[in-house]
Amino acid sequence: MKVYEVLASSRFLLATMNRNGVSADDIMYLDMFYEYRDMLAEGRKDAEIRDFLSNKYKLSSSTIKRVMKHLNEECVIY
């Protein structure tokens, strides 16, 4: 498949992502986001979760906080 074919077949999705500030690179944070969400549901504290994920994924606590906020934003689809 050629690049233009991928773009053409995903046009709506890519345009929606672009309008909402979502990067294709954000996909690398999905597993971490699910872990964060599950740990919150278990009743763990935010700082404890960020500390754990910071060590596991080798990211700063502030980066994890920023990513979690970003992935929780509402997307406008039109």
Secondary structure, DSSP 8 states (H G I E B T S, - for coil): --HHHHHHHTHHHHHHHHHTT--GGGGGGHHHHHHHHHHHHTT--HHHHHHHHHHHHT--HHHHHHHHHHHTS-----
